[in-house]
Amino acid sequence: MSDDGPELSVDEFVEYCRTQAGLLSGKVERMSDEAAALLDEIDDEMTEIQQRLDEHAEGVTGPQSPPSTQTPADADLDEIEDVQSNLETKQALVEAKQTRIEAFQALAAGYAELGAEIESTVDDAQDALQRVVEFEAEQNAPAYFDERETLLESVATEAGTEVDDAEADDDAGD
């Protein structure tokens, strides 16, 4: 922060950490809801597959005639394979969301711990700023906040440098 700007207090940095943790927790909640919706879709599709397989099994009684090039059973099998492929895609999405959720949770916990540490051990606002900026740099925090600027980005902008968070975007993806 510049010498011409308002003086910030240690408490304001503690509040900033708490706010960042809260924002991340909100994103975790949203991603968890999305993952739950995908899991519900997977369950519904699994139920549909099971019902179709049960219906197919009930329809097979007595000796079977030689199959033609495309029987109704083959068509059903093709549809089931399509549904299975769709399920696998959705399961991969759920796994990716879980990974993102874990990354966001870890960063939120890190902010909460940092805020508590600053509150209990730091008396100087400049030291608090330094700790927050170092934390955000180590954690690639700007990649997790599309809608707002982190302190790291503010400091970098003020210093005339740019934060490179392209690598972190791969980890956080949002």
Salt bridges, closest charged atoms under 4 A:
GLU34 OE2 - ARG30 NE 3.38
GLU34 OE1 - LYS97 NZ 2.57
GLU41 OE1 - LYS90 NZ 2.61
GLU45 OE2 - LYS90 NZ 2.62
GLU48 OE2 - ARG52 NH1 3.56
ASP76 OD1 - ARG52 NH2 3.96
GLU79 OE1 - ARG52 NH2 2.41
GLU117 OE2 - ARG131 NH1 2.71
GLU119 OE1 - ARG18 NH2 2.88
ASP127 OD2 - ARG131 NE 3.78
GLU147 OE1 - LYS27 NZ 3.32
ASP174 OD2 - LYS27 NZ 3.28
ASP174 OD1 - ARG30 NH2 3.45
ASP174 OD1 - ARG100 NH2 2.83
